């Protein structure tokens, strides 16, 4: 009972902080996800150093990821020029050059895990800024829009809830497993149920947010601003988040299974670590960005 209450309370606080940080405005959004990026990278390096025999510089690697996120936020908000990425490039060079002097037993392993964490964690979380800052062509300025980044997390929560409910009720009747080698508890019926509930959430988003929400039409990704203003557009976004969110969860499960750990950390009582809470989003966010830009082709 105590464990259930702890898990529930932590979950409520987590959702409140996440939703509040996203809808609170560009400053709270940036601070929140810069902190998430830092915590996730620190957890990753800690686990790798402890269980994989690596010696990743946790401080420099974490600072590099935060530099990348802040640079993305500033650039996508039209508040910083492209040279805002220079600190990140310097930190990347440092990670490479430092191994020449540290005399670590396996420098290639350190490089591999450090850059893997940048690609796996820092870059996907940074692309959330592409969804958060929109360009108003009529006004000729960029503004913050919380709807798209918040919708990604709403879809992920819907997918998890649907998978749990459908899996609990129907997995005995339909026992086929989704990825038994990696996650024995995940079933096909649960995955399908998660997708269906996500589509319901997408329809609700379309109903309550029918106006177009243009994604930044220039800059790092280029192309025209796609519009999410139709039911089909919203359903497509929900489906993409559901599929890639499930893969993201499985990717982290593979990571933990390979290292022989149950949770990525213990920062969130009853829920594990930050990576455990954001694993699905690490694939869902960039997939959502690619989907929205594909609509403009």
Secondary structure by P-SEA (a helix, b strand, c coil): caaaaaaaaaaaaaaaaaaaaaaccaaaaaaaaaaaaaaaaaaaaaaaacccccccaaaaaaaaaaaaaaaaaaaaacccccccaaaaaaaaaaaaaaaaccccccaaaaaaaaaaaaaacaaaaaaaaaaabbbcccccbbbbbaaaaaaaaaaaaaaaaaaaaaaacccccccccccccccccccaaaaaaaaaaaaaaaaaaaaaccccccccccccccccccccccaaaaaaaaaaaaaaaaaaaaaaaaaaaaaccccccccccccccccccccccaaaaaaaaaaaaaaac
